[in-house]
Amino acid sequence: MGKDMTGDAFESIVAAHHGEIHRYLVRATLRPGDADDLSQETFVRAYKAYRALPPDANVRAWLFTIATNLSRNHFRAEGRRRRAMAMAAAGATEQGAYRSARIGPALQAARRLHHAKGPRARLR
């Protein structure tokens, strides 16, 4: 059921597939530094899950699946970081934008009412 966890068994998998996984990630990310990190993380996750891998599994396809999922997660996180940076640069936060959208119409109505009654009128 489980795989032999001797260093030699997993080292042979790394030796056989590291180059092609790394090349795939370089093409996917277009950044060799990110590809280095993602390929390393691919093999860390593969090592952790190696015992549960069925004996008849296609190891190459399994590694490519891990690498693909990691690259998708990487791009999602990158997109979230960019949106957060853009919002911070614009001076708005997600919470502030939500609050403005929620409170904005009520505040505008109160201001219109205040101006209709005159500048010295109290808002109740």
N, C-alpha and C positions, 0 to 999 in steps of 0.2 A: 504494500500500500504506500508507505512513505519512501522517500528517496534516501540514499546514503548521503550523509552530510559531511563526508570527508572532504577536505580541502581540494583534493585532486579532481573529484567529480565536478564540482562547480567551477574550479579554475579552468578546466578544459572547455566548459561552456563559454566562459568569459573570453578565453583565448580564441575560440572559434567564431564568436559573434560580435565581439566588441567593435572591431573595425567597421563592419557594415552598419551596426546600430549608430555609431558615431557619425558616419557619413550621412546616413538618413536624417539624423537630427540637425546636422549642419545645413542640409538642403531645406529642411522644414523651418528652421529658425533664421537662417541666413546670418547667424552670429556664432562663430566658433567658440566663444566663451560660454554662451548659453548652451551650446551643444555639449561642451565638456561637462557642465553641471548636470544636464539632463541625462546624458549617457551614464554618468556615475550614479545618479539616482535610480535609473532604470535597473542597473545591476544590484543596487542595494535592495530595492523592492523585490527583485527576482530572487535574491538570496533568502530574504525573509519568507517568501512564499514557496520556495523550492520543494520543501517536504511534502506539500499538499498537491504538487503537480503529478497527475497520473503518469504511470510509466510509459504509456503509448502516446503521450502528448507531443505535439510538434513544438519543440523548444524555440526554434527560430521564430515561428509565428507568435508564440507567447511573448517573446521578448519584444517583437515589433508592436504588439498590442500594448504592452506596458509603456514603451517609448511614445507611441501615438497618444495615449491617454495623458501622459505627463506633458507632452508638448501642447495639447489642447488646454490643459489646466494652466500651463505657463502663459499662453496667449490670453486666456480669460483673466488671469490675475494682472497681466500687463495692461489690458484694456481698463480694468477697474482702477488701477493706479493712475493711468492717464486721465480718466474721467475725474478722479478725485483731485488730481493736480490742477486740472482745468477749472474745476469748481472753486478750489482754493484761490487760484489766481484771479478768478472773477469776483472773489469776495463773498461767495455764497457757500454754504454747506448744505448737504442733503437735508438735514433737519431744518435748517433755516428756510430752504426753498419750500419744504413741505408746510412749515408753519405759515409762511407768507401766503401760500395758495389757500390754506385753510382759514386764516384770520383776515386776509386781505379784503375780501368782499364786505365783511362785517365792519371792518375799520373804515373802509371807504364810505359805507352808509352812515356811520356815526359822524364822520367828518362833514358829509353833505348836510346832515341834520343840524350839526353845530353851526355851520356857515349860514344855513337858512334862518336860524334864530338870531344870528348876530354873533360877533366875536366875544361878547361878555356873557353869553348864555352858558349855563352849567349843563354838562352832560350827566344824565342820571343813569 
